[in-house]
Amino acid sequence: RVTGVQTCALPIWWKKDIIEFDKPGVEKVLPKTTSRTSVTATNRIVSIRRIDSTNVGDMSTSPFLYFRPQIEVVEVDILQADAFVPKDGDLVVLGGGGIFFPEWRESIKRLFEESKRFAVWGAGLNTHGRVIDTFPEWIYECKLVGVRDVVPYLRWVPCPSCMSGLFDKKWSIIHDAVVYEHKDMPIEMDGPKMSNRDGTMEDAIRFIASGCTVVTNSYHG
């Protein structure tokens, strides 16, 4: 939950729709075809993502770790989404990370249907051991969409974790090759190795940057 912090500018791609600030702490998101008086002010932002303390990538994907509006931000784990009911004043933001996992799609669709404002931010396709390379049809009805996969007719927006200041640091290359593996899919290969279960985002970036070549099966690798 993020409250009481200074407002940061929202990314340019949000300007696809009209975003207005009538007074501090109140954000209005208006579709281009909607009159100003017909939209209720946004009272809070609901961030829907996977919150998994054993996956450093998942713990770094919320847009609101990097962009902090002056209204309340509520974090909801996608695994708990079936118990969540959006309110009229909510702006529901889905992403980042591989949130379009097949087993979660029905929960996401319900949230979309029950929400008056629904945005997709840096979200991605996600499958293990199978190929599902399309987004659901309803995503094209969202007012604001940015996905981390390059697909026709959808705006490409990288995972919000790309906004971390850690990427502005200079790191030393000390290995010819390193292995960064998904915790559930180990890579049988010798050499320096780390998984997305280990350490912090800073630890992961330092390790990945330490290799001249990186072998990985993890999106965040």
Residue frames relative to the residue before (quaternion, step in Angstrom):
aa qw qx qy qz dx dy dz
R 1.0000 0.0000 0.0000 0.0000 0.00 0.00 0.00
V 0.1002 -0.8069 0.5818 0.0203 3.59 -0.78 0.99
T 0.1571 0.7830 -0.5867 0.1338 3.58 -0.58 1.11
G 0.8293 0.3045 -0.1771 0.4337 3.52 -1.33 0.32
V 0.5563 0.5836 -0.4218 0.4148 3.60 1.09 0.55
Q 0.6412 -0.5529 0.3679 0.3843 3.53 -1.22 0.42
T 0.5059 -0.6514 0.4741 0.3083 3.57 -0.99 0.82
C 0.1641 -0.7532 0.6291 0.0995 3.56 -1.05 0.88
A 0.6001 -0.5669 0.4157 0.3817 3.56 -1.15 0.55
L 0.4102 -0.6858 0.5405 0.2632 3.56 -1.00 0.82
P 0.6008 -0.5965 0.3788 0.3738 3.61 -1.05 0.64
I 0.6730 -0.5443 0.3368 0.3706 3.53 -1.19 0.68
W 0.6489 0.5543 -0.3526 0.3840 3.60 0.91 -0.80
W 0.5554 0.5947 -0.4009 0.4210 3.61 1.21 -0.32
K 0.5771 0.6088 -0.3750 0.3945 3.60 1.19 -0.41
K 0.3764 0.7092 -0.4959 0.3308 3.59 1.26 0.14
D 0.7318 0.2042 -0.1576 0.6308 3.57 1.20 -0.57
I 0.5945 -0.5664 0.4247 0.3813 3.57 -1.23 0.30
I 0.0436 -0.7845 0.6186 0.0063 3.60 -0.75 1.05
E 0.0164 -0.8220 0.5668 -0.0536 3.55 -0.59 1.17
F 0.1764 -0.7423 0.6344 0.1243 3.54 -1.19 0.63
D 0.2047 -0.8131 0.5357 0.0997 3.59 -0.25 1.26
K 0.7775 -0.0658 0.0494 0.6235 3.55 1.11 -0.65
P 0.6731 -0.5104 0.3220 0.4275 3.62 -1.11 0.50
G 0.8257 0.2566 -0.1874 0.4661 3.55 -0.98 0.87
V 0.7206 0.3589 -0.2581 0.5340 3.62 1.20 -0.01
E 0.0813 -0.8109 0.5795 0.0030 3.55 -0.61 1.16
K 0.1317 -0.7786 0.6090 0.0746 3.55 -0.96 0.89
V 0.1233 -0.7764 0.6157 0.0538 3.53 -0.85 0.97
L 0.0333 -0.8430 0.5343 -0.0519 3.54 -0.37 1.26
P 0.3971 -0.6736 0.5598 0.2745 3.61 -0.78 0.90
K 0.6246 -0.5904 0.3604 0.3625 3.58 -1.05 0.70
T 0.7246 0.4341 -0.2420 0.4774 3.58 1.12 -0.61
T 0.6122 0.5643 -0.3390 0.4380 3.57 1.28 0.05
S 0.4486 -0.6885 0.4922 0.2873 3.58 -0.94 0.84
R 0.6401 -0.5702 0.3692 0.3590 3.54 -1.12 0.70
T 0.7219 0.4748 -0.2623 0.4297 3.60 0.88 -0.86
S 0.6553 0.5539 -0.3191 0.4023 3.61 1.18 -0.32
V 0.6729 0.4822 -0.2892 0.4807 3.59 1.27 -0.09
T 0.3815 -0.7179 0.5416 0.2138 3.55 -0.90 1.01
A 0.5479 -0.6213 0.4445 0.3409 3.58 -1.00 0.79
T 0.4932 -0.6424 0.5022 0.3030 3.53 -1.12 0.73
N 0.2583 -0.7915 0.5391 0.1269 3.57 -0.72 1.10
R 0.7929 -0.0588 0.0554 0.6039 3.57 1.13 -0.62
I 0.3610 -0.6823 0.5864 0.2456 3.53 -1.35 0.32
V 0.1677 -0.7639 0.6167 0.0896 3.55 -0.96 0.90
S 0.1707 -0.7995 0.5734 0.0530 3.56 -0.52 1.23
I 0.1099 -0.7975 0.5928 0.0219 3.56 -0.59 1.22
R 0.2609 0.7456 -0.5752 0.2123 3.58 -0.67 1.09
R 0.5553 -0.5502 0.4679 0.4122 3.57 -1.28 -0.08
I 0.1028 -0.7803 0.6160 0.0341 3.56 -0.77 1.07
D 0.1572 0.7916 -0.5560 0.1988 3.55 -0.06 1.36
S 0.3155 -0.7970 0.4875 0.1662 3.56 -0.30 1.27
T 0.6601 0.4815 -0.3215 0.4785 3.60 1.24 -0.17
N 0.6918 0.3887 -0.2736 0.5436 3.60 1.26 0.26
V 0.3348 -0.7872 0.4799 0.1946 3.56 -0.22 1.28
G 0.6079 0.5556 -0.3596 0.4386 3.60 1.10 -0.58
D 0.6652 0.5069 -0.3003 0.4587 3.56 0.87 -0.97
M 0.6884 0.4924 -0.2866 0.4489 3.58 0.97 -0.79
S 0.7104 0.4500 -0.2512 0.4794 3.60 1.27 -0.18
T 0.5834 0.6680 -0.3307 0.3225 3.59 1.28 -0.08
S 0.5039 0.6601 -0.4463 0.3333 3.62 1.13 -0.20
P 0.4778 -0.6661 0.4855 0.3040 3.63 -0.86 0.88
F 0.7103 0.5017 -0.2541 0.4233 3.54 1.09 -0.75
L 0.4499 0.5875 -0.4900 0.4608 3.51 1.28 0.61
Y 0.7691 0.3537 -0.1435 0.5125 3.56 1.23 -0.56
F 0.7366 0.2034 -0.1428 0.6291 3.60 1.22 -0.53
R 0.0324 -0.8473 0.5287 -0.0379 3.59 -0.48 1.17
P 0.1859 -0.7954 0.5694 0.0921 3.61 -0.21 1.24
Q 0.5591 -0.6358 0.4282 0.3158 3.55 -1.25 0.39
I 0.6004 0.5067 -0.3976 0.4740 3.57 1.19 0.25
E 0.6877 -0.5045 0.3349 0.4005 3.54 -1.26 0.40
V 0.1261 -0.7579 0.6356 0.0753 3.54 -1.11 0.81
V 0.1309 -0.7878 0.6007 0.0365 3.56 -0.74 1.13
E 0.2410 -0.7739 0.5719 0.1258 3.59 -0.79 1.03
V 0.0349 -0.7927 0.6085 -0.0127 3.59 -0.86 1.01
D 0.3746 -0.7104 0.5536 0.2206 3.57 -0.80 1.04
I 0.5302 -0.6468 0.4392 0.3281 3.59 -0.88 0.91
L 0.6140 0.5550 -0.3569 0.4331 3.62 1.11 -0.53
Q 0.7103 0.3982 -0.2407 0.5282 3.59 1.27 -0.37
A 0.3927 0.7765 -0.4396 0.2230 3.57 1.29 -0.02
D 0.6078 0.5792 -0.3670 0.4006 3.62 1.04 -0.64
A 0.6888 0.4618 -0.2747 0.4867 3.57 1.19 -0.49
F 0.6208 0.5572 -0.3364 0.4369 3.58 1.27 -0.11
V 0.1145 -0.7807 0.6129 0.0422 3.56 -0.96 0.94
P 0.3718 -0.7469 0.5020 0.2278 3.62 -0.52 1.11
K 0.3429 -0.7107 0.5765 0.2122 3.56 -1.20 0.65
D 0.6970 -0.4931 0.3200 0.4106 3.57 -1.26 0.39
G 0.7475 0.4190 -0.2233 0.4646 3.58 0.98 -0.80
D 0.4921 0.6894 -0.4149 0.3322 3.59 1.27 0.12
L 0.1662 -0.6899 0.6875 0.1545 3.50 -1.28 0.59
V 0.1746 -0.8007 0.5688 0.0695 3.59 -0.42 1.24
V 0.0795 -0.7965 0.5994 -0.0029 3.57 -0.75 1.14
L 0.1885 -0.7953 0.5725 0.0641 3.56 -0.64 1.18
G 0.7083 0.4306 -0.3275 0.4535 3.59 -0.79 0.99
G 0.6201 -0.0701 -0.7425 -0.2435 1.39 -2.50 0.26
G 0.4796 0.6751 -0.4956 0.2619 3.50 -1.21 -0.72
G 0.6426 -0.5322 0.3968 0.3826 3.53 -1.36 0.04
I 0.0387 0.8734 -0.4818 0.0590 3.52 0.78 1.11
F 0.6573 0.5064 -0.3239 0.4546 3.61 1.16 -0.44
F 0.1289 0.7774 -0.5838 0.1955 3.53 0.85 1.08
P 0.5896 -0.6312 0.3505 0.3621 3.65 -0.77 0.93
E 0.6916 0.4985 -0.2894 0.4353 3.59 0.92 -0.87
W 0.6952 0.4635 -0.2753 0.4755 3.60 1.21 -0.31
R 0.4891 0.7247 -0.4114 0.2576 3.58 1.19 -0.30
E 0.6361 0.5224 -0.3468 0.4497 3.61 0.98 -0.67
S 0.6338 0.5206 -0.3254 0.4705 3.59 1.03 -0.76
I 0.6533 0.5064 -0.3080 0.4712 3.57 1.00 -0.84
K 0.6432 0.5262 -0.3263 0.4505 3.58 0.94 -0.85
R 0.6379 0.5176 -0.3365 0.4603 3.61 0.96 -0.78
L 0.6476 0.5133 -0.3226 0.4615 3.59 0.93 -0.85
F 0.6312 0.5316 -0.3242 0.4625 3.57 1.00 -0.82
E 0.6994 0.4803 -0.2745 0.4525 3.58 0.86 -0.96
E 0.7325 0.4266 -0.2353 0.4754 3.59 1.07 -0.66
S 0.6469 0.5250 -0.3133 0.4557 3.59 1.26 -0.19
K 0.3979 -0.7098 0.5293 0.2401 3.57 -1.02 0.82
R 0.7561 0.1496 -0.1113 0.6274 3.58 1.25 -0.46
F 0.0878 0.7983 -0.5845 0.1159 3.56 -0.68 1.10
A 0.0143 -0.7982 0.6010 -0.0382 3.57 -0.77 1.09
V 0.2304 -0.7359 0.6205 0.1425 3.55 -1.25 0.59
W 0.0338 -0.8322 0.5505 -0.0561 3.56 -0.60 1.17
G 0.8591 -0.1152 0.0501 0.4962 3.58 -0.47 1.22
A 0.3841 0.7299 -0.4807 0.2977 3.59 1.16 0.54
G 0.1688 -0.8288 0.5303 0.0588 3.55 -1.12 0.60
L 0.5872 -0.5214 0.4819 0.3887 3.50 -1.39 0.21
N 0.0120 -0.8096 0.5847 -0.0508 3.56 -1.10 0.67
T 0.2202 0.7534 -0.5972 0.1652 3.58 -0.57 1.14
H 0.2249 -0.7513 0.6062 0.1323 3.53 -1.19 0.63
G 0.8644 0.0812 -0.0741 0.4906 3.56 -0.71 1.07
R 0.7420 0.2555 -0.1969 0.5877 3.59 1.24 0.34
V 0.3838 -0.7242 0.5279 0.2228 3.55 -1.23 0.30
I 0.1348 0.7271 -0.6636 0.1128 3.56 -0.75 1.14
D 0.0076 -0.8711 0.4874 -0.0601 3.54 -0.13 1.29
T 0.6430 0.4884 -0.3411 0.4813 3.58 1.16 0.52
F 0.4089 -0.6735 0.5591 0.2580 3.50 -1.22 0.62
P 0.6005 -0.5599 0.4091 0.3980 3.63 -1.16 0.43
E 0.6323 -0.5808 0.3650 0.3601 3.57 -1.12 0.69
W 0.6417 0.5655 -0.3410 0.3900 3.59 0.98 -0.77
I 0.5280 0.6482 -0.4220 0.3506 3.61 1.16 -0.42
Y 0.6291 0.5497 -0.3318 0.4382 3.60 1.15 -0.59
E 0.6253 0.5285 -0.3355 0.4660 3.60 1.29 -0.16
C 0.5107 0.6503 -0.4245 0.3689 3.60 1.23 -0.21
K 0.5111 -0.6604 0.4642 0.2953 3.55 -1.11 0.70
L 0.7829 0.1321 -0.0551 0.6055 3.57 1.12 -0.70
V 0.0996 0.8020 -0.5771 0.1174 3.58 -0.60 1.14
G 0.1465 0.7376 -0.6542 0.0810 3.53 -1.05 0.90
V 0.0529 -0.8191 0.5712 -0.0062 3.60 -0.64 1.08
R 0.5169 -0.6747 0.4436 0.2841 3.56 -1.14 0.67
D 0.6259 0.4978 -0.3354 0.4979 3.60 1.30 -0.12
V 0.4075 -0.6878 0.5423 0.2584 3.57 -1.12 0.67
V 0.1844 0.7717 -0.5778 0.1912 3.57 -0.33 1.31
P 0.6180 -0.5698 0.3797 0.3864 3.60 -1.12 0.55
Y 0.8719 0.1826 -0.1370 0.4333 3.55 -1.24 0.71
L 0.6744 0.4017 -0.3236 0.5283 3.61 1.20 0.26
R 0.4949 -0.6667 0.4743 0.2926 3.55 -1.00 0.88
W 0.3494 -0.7207 0.5589 0.2149 3.57 -0.95 0.89
V 0.0947 0.7562 -0.6395 0.1015 3.55 -0.83 1.10
P 0.3957 -0.7482 0.4701 0.2502 3.62 -0.51 1.08
C 0.6862 -0.4423 0.3623 0.4496 3.54 -1.31 0.27
P 0.5666 -0.6337 0.3991 0.3436 3.63 -0.88 0.84
S 0.5428 0.6368 -0.4011 0.3728 3.60 1.16 -0.46
C 0.5342 0.6285 -0.4102 0.3891 3.62 1.21 -0.34
M 0.6227 0.5628 -0.3387 0.4253 3.60 1.24 -0.36
S 0.4393 0.7075 -0.4592 0.3092 3.59 1.24 -0.07
G 0.5003 -0.6630 0.4797 0.2828 3.55 -1.02 0.82
L 0.4994 0.6647 -0.4230 0.3603 3.59 1.25 -0.27
F 0.6428 0.5346 -0.3269 0.4406 3.58 1.13 -0.57
D 0.6124 0.5445 -0.3521 0.4522 3.59 1.26 -0.16
K 0.5688 0.6017 -0.3811 0.4113 3.58 1.28 -0.20
K 0.4049 -0.6699 0.5619 0.2675 3.53 -1.29 0.42
W 0.1045 -0.8005 0.5900 0.0176 3.56 -0.80 1.07
S 0.4479 -0.7096 0.4858 0.2446 3.57 -1.12 0.68
I 0.3256 -0.7066 0.5945 0.2031 3.57 -1.06 0.84
I 0.0175 0.8335 -0.5488 0.0615 3.58 -0.59 1.16
H 0.7333 0.3384 -0.2173 0.5483 3.61 1.29 -0.11
D 0.5293 -0.6018 0.4840 0.3512 3.57 -1.15 0.55
A 0.7945 -0.0550 0.0737 0.6003 3.59 1.03 -0.86
V 0.0841 -0.7665 0.6340 0.0595 3.55 -1.18 0.65
V 0.3055 -0.7318 0.5821 0.1795 3.56 -1.26 0.51
Y 0.0234 -0.7711 0.6363 -0.0023 3.58 -0.77 1.06
E 0.0505 -0.8580 0.5093 -0.0423 3.56 -0.26 1.30
H 0.5225 -0.5811 0.5160 0.3507 3.53 -1.30 0.45
K 0.5683 -0.6481 0.3891 0.3250 3.55 -0.89 0.95
D 0.7259 0.4244 -0.2398 0.4853 3.60 1.11 -0.65
M 0.7570 0.2916 -0.1650 0.5610 3.60 1.28 -0.15
P 0.1205 -0.8388 0.5278 0.0573 3.59 0.36 1.22
I 0.3265 -0.7218 0.5823 0.1826 3.54 -1.19 0.69
E 0.3092 -0.7532 0.5553 0.1694 3.57 -0.73 1.10
M 0.4135 0.6721 -0.5000 0.3567 3.53 0.06 1.32
D 0.4335 -0.7018 0.5048 0.2545 3.55 -0.98 0.84
G 0.5813 0.5911 -0.4432 0.3410 3.52 -1.30 0.33
P 0.7265 -0.3890 0.3049 0.4774 3.60 -1.28 0.01
K 0.0099 0.8270 -0.5566 0.0788 3.57 -0.75 1.04
M 0.0301 0.7651 -0.6420 0.0391 3.54 -1.19 0.73
S 0.2206 -0.7671 0.5829 0.1522 3.59 -1.15 0.55
N 0.6129 -0.5648 0.4020 0.3791 3.55 -1.27 0.29
R 0.5160 0.5967 -0.4314 0.4377 3.58 1.26 0.25
D 0.7015 0.5335 -0.2497 0.4012 3.55 1.12 -0.71
G 0.8927 0.1201 -0.0601 0.4301 3.52 -1.17 0.74
T 0.6474 -0.5004 0.4266 0.3853 3.49 -1.37 -0.47
M 0.6899 -0.4309 0.3541 0.4615 3.55 -1.30 0.01
E 0.6352 0.5241 -0.3345 0.4581 3.58 0.99 -0.75
D 0.6303 0.5254 -0.3323 0.4650 3.59 0.99 -0.80
A 0.6660 0.5133 -0.3020 0.4492 3.58 0.94 -0.93
I 0.6764 0.4891 -0.3011 0.4611 3.60 0.88 -0.91
R 0.6332 0.5264 -0.3350 0.4580 3.58 0.98 -0.82
F 0.6722 0.4949 -0.3005 0.4614 3.57 0.95 -0.89
I 0.6621 0.5032 -0.3118 0.4596 3.60 0.83 -0.94
A 0.6848 0.4881 -0.2827 0.4614 3.57 0.95 -0.89
S 0.6034 0.5933 -0.3584 0.3944 3.60 1.17 -0.39
G 0.6924 0.4671 -0.2782 0.4743 3.60 1.23 -0.26
C 0.4592 -0.6519 0.5242 0.2989 3.55 -1.02 0.78
T 0.7581 0.1341 -0.0779 0.6335 3.55 1.21 -0.70
V 0.1608 -0.7847 0.5938 0.0759 3.58 -0.98 0.88
V 0.1423 -0.7527 0.6391 0.0689 3.56 -0.88 1.02
T 0.1469 0.8186 -0.5335 0.1540 3.59 -0.57 1.11
N 0.1418 -0.7505 0.6337 0.1228 3.53 -1.31 0.45
S 0.5560 0.5718 -0.3795 0.4690 3.55 1.29 0.48
Y 0.5427 -0.6239 0.4422 0.3475 3.60 -0.88 0.91
H 0.7361 0.4252 -0.2466 0.4653 3.57 0.81 -0.94
G 0.5415 0.5712 -0.4227 0.4491 3.57 1.27 0.15
